[in-house]
Amino acid sequence: MTTLKQLYDLQELDLETAECRDRINAIEPRIGDRSKIEALARELEALKGSIGSLTMRHRSESLEAESVRVKVDEVETRLYGGNITSVKEMESFQKEASFLKEQLQELSDHVLESMVALDEAQQRIRELEETSVEAEDRWQAEQSALGQELKKRREELSALEGSRDGLVSQVSGQDIRLYERLRVSKKGQALAKVEGGMCRGCSMALPTHQLQRARAGREPVLCNSCGRILFMS
């Protein structure tokens, strides 16, 4: 004859098995997963690839700025050298000097911007290289720990499944069918303990006659409110 204690033990076993299986399912995708490290490597590669273009840009803008600076010096030398006698020529050189100075200022700003961008990229590369080394070390340690836990969990699951088979063999077919149906519909909680005259599955007070039947334990008694099998320890 099936006892409610057997059904309750089966439920505890099934809950433990489900937890073990969930943990295995969470671990398995993480074994060998290097996606985070690979993402760091891609970012690092892209940054290193940008260094060349940033360096060329900075060099080009620096050369152009230097060229304009030379022209400014040449124009100002002529402008203030005392050799210009024409007012019109003087105004022309002044306009040219003003234009060149504006151009030089704009180029100098670009040179500064490209230098800052280059420095930031180099700094980011150094940071990423350090982060990548640390991430690799963490990954290796994590993989070792996950591998050990996965092996342990699989052994645990095998033992739990064996225990379940033994326990199920002791339960009547009618009771196991009821239990399995409720286990599905009640999300793993087919049985509910009775404490203080209440069903702990739904926290509803139970009528006296239902408590007496549940206490007798001769047959599964279902809670009138939640439909779970009542269990009194």
C-alpha positions in Angstrom: 0.0 0.0 0.0 1.2 3.4 -0.9 1.8 5.8 2.0 1.7 9.6 1.7 5.2 9.7 3.1 6.4 7.8 0.0 4.7 10.3 -2.3 6.1 13.2 -0.3 9.6 11.6 -0.4 9.1 11.2 -4.2 8.2 14.9 -4.5 11.3 15.9 -2.5 13.4 13.7 -4.8 11.8 15.1 -7.9 12.4 18.7 -6.7 16.0 18.0 -6.0 16.4 16.3 -9.4 14.8 19.3 -11.2 17.2 21.6 -9.4 20.2 19.4 -10.3 19.1 19.2 -13.9 18.6 23.0 -14.1 22.1 23.5 -12.8 23.5 21.1 -15.4 21.6 22.9 -18.1 23.0 26.2 -16.9 26.6 24.9 -16.8 26.8 23.1 -20.1 26.5 26.2 -22.4 29.3 27.8 -20.4 31.8 25.0 -21.0 34.2 26.2 -23.7 32.4 29.5 -24.2 35.0 32.1 -25.1 32.6 34.7 -26.5 33.6 37.4 -24.0 37.3 36.8 -24.5 36.8 36.8 -28.3 34.9 40.1 -28.1 37.8 41.6 -26.2 40.2 40.3 -28.9 38.1 41.7 -31.7 38.0 45.2 -30.0 41.7 45.0 -29.4 42.4 44.0 -33.1 40.2 46.8 -34.4 42.0 49.4 -32.2 45.4 48.2 -33.2 44.3 48.5 -36.8 43.1 52.1 -36.2 46.5 53.1 -34.8 48.1 53.2 -38.3 45.4 55.5 -39.8 45.4 57.8 -36.7 49.2 58.1 -36.9 49.1 58.9 -40.6 46.4 61.5 -40.0 48.3 63.1 -37.1 51.5 63.2 -39.2 49.7 64.6 -42.3 47.9 67.3 -40.3 51.2 68.2 -38.5 53.0 68.6 -41.8 50.2 70.7 -43.3 50.1 72.9 -40.2 53.9 73.3 -40.4 53.6 74.3 -44.1 51.0 76.9 -43.3 53.1 78.2 -40.4 56.1 78.7 -42.8 53.8 80.7 -45.1 52.6 82.9 -42.3 56.2 83.7 -41.3 57.0 84.5 -45.0 54.0 86.8 -45.3 54.7 88.6 -42.0 58.3 89.0 -43.0 57.3 90.8 -46.1 54.5 92.6 -44.4 56.7 94.1 -41.7 60.0 94.2 -43.6 59.5 97.8 -44.7 59.7 97.0 -48.4 55.9 97.5 -49.1 55.1 101.0 -50.3 51.7 100.5 -51.8 48.6 100.7 -49.5 46.8 98.2 -51.8 49.7 95.8 -51.6 49.8 96.2 -47.8 46.1 95.4 -47.5 46.5 92.3 -49.7 49.3 91.0 -47.5 47.3 91.7 -44.4 44.3 89.8 -45.8 46.6 86.9 -46.7 48.2 86.8 -43.3 44.8 86.9 -41.6 43.5 84.0 -43.8 46.7 81.9 -43.2 46.5 82.5 -39.4 42.9 81.3 -39.4 43.9 78.3 -41.5 46.8 77.6 -39.1 44.5 77.8 -36.1 42.1 75.3 -37.6 44.9 72.9 -38.5 46.4 73.2 -35.1 43.1 72.2 -33.6 43.0 69.2 -35.9 46.5 68.3 -34.9 45.6 68.4 -31.2 42.4 66.4 -31.8 44.3 63.7 -33.7 47.0 63.6 -31.1 44.4 63.1 -28.3 42.6 60.4 -30.4 45.9 58.6 -30.9 46.8 58.8 -27.2 43.4 57.6 -26.2 43.6 54.6 -28.6 47.0 53.6 -27.3 45.8 53.9 -23.7 42.7 51.8 -24.5 44.9 49.2 -26.2 47.0 48.9 -23.0 43.9 48.6 -20.9 42.4 45.9 -23.2 45.7 43.9 -23.2 45.6 43.9 -19.4 41.9 43.1 -19.3 42.4 40.3 -21.8 45.1 38.6 -19.8 43.0 38.8 -16.6 39.9 37.5 -18.5 41.9 34.6 -19.8 43.1 33.7 -16.3 39.6 34.0 -14.9 38.2 31.9 -17.8 40.7 29.1 -17.2 39.9 29.0 -13.5 36.2 29.1 -14.2 36.3 26.4 -16.8 38.2 24.1 -14.3 35.6 24.8 -11.6 32.6 24.4 -14.0 34.0 21.1 -15.4 34.4 19.7 -11.9 30.9 20.8 -10.9 29.4 19.4 -14.1 30.9 16.0 -13.4 29.7 16.1 -9.8 26.2 17.2 -10.9 25.9 14.5 -13.5 26.9 11.8 -11.0 24.3 13.3 -8.6 21.6 13.3 -11.2 22.3 9.6 -12.1 22.0 8.7 -8.4 18.8 10.7 -8.0 17.3 9.0 -11.0 18.2 5.6 -9.6 16.6 6.5 -6.3 13.5 7.7 -8.0 13.1 4.4 -10.0 13.3 2.5 -6.7 10.8 4.7 -5.0 8.3 4.7 -7.9 8.3 0.9 -7.9 6.9 1.0 -4.3 4.0 3.3 -5.3 0.7 2.0 -6.8 0.0 2.8 -10.4 -3.1 4.8 -9.5 -1.3 6.9 -7.0 1.7 7.6 -9.2 -0.6 8.7 -12.1 -2.4 11.1 -9.7 0.9 12.4 -8.5 2.4 12.9 -12.0 -0.8 14.7 -13.1 -0.7 17.1 -10.2 3.1 17.5 -10.4 2.6 18.9 -14.0 -0.3 21.1 -13.2 1.1 22.4 -9.9 4.6 23.1 -11.2 6.3 20.3 -9.2 4.3 20.7 -6.0 1.8 17.8 -6.1 1.7 17.5 -2.3 1.3 20.2 0.3 2.0 19.9 4.0 -0.7 20.5 6.5 0.4 22.7 9.4 -1.7 24.5 12.0 -4.9 23.2 10.3 -3.8 25.0 7.0 -2.7 23.8 3.6 0.7 25.2 3.0 0.2 25.0 -0.7 -2.5 27.7 -0.7 -2.5 28.9 2.9 -6.2 28.1 3.3 -7.7 26.7 6.4 -9.0 23.1 6.0 -12.4 21.9 7.3 -12.3 19.4 10.2 -13.5 16.4 8.2 -10.8 16.9 5.6 -8.2 17.2 8.3 -9.4 13.9 9.8 -9.2 12.1 6.5 -5.7 13.5 5.8 -4.6 12.5 9.3 -5.8 8.9 8.7 -3.6 8.7 5.7 -5.5 5.8 4.2 -5.9 7.5 0.8 -4.8 10.7 -1.0 -6.9 13.6 0.1 -7.0 16.7 -2.1 -7.2 20.2 -0.8 -10.5 21.8 -1.6 -8.8 25.1 -2.5 -5.7 24.2 -4.5 -6.2 20.6 -5.4 -2.9 19.3 -4.0 -2.5 16.1 -2.0 -2.5 16.9 1.7 0.3 15.5 3.7 0.5 15.5 7.5 4.0 14.5 8.8 
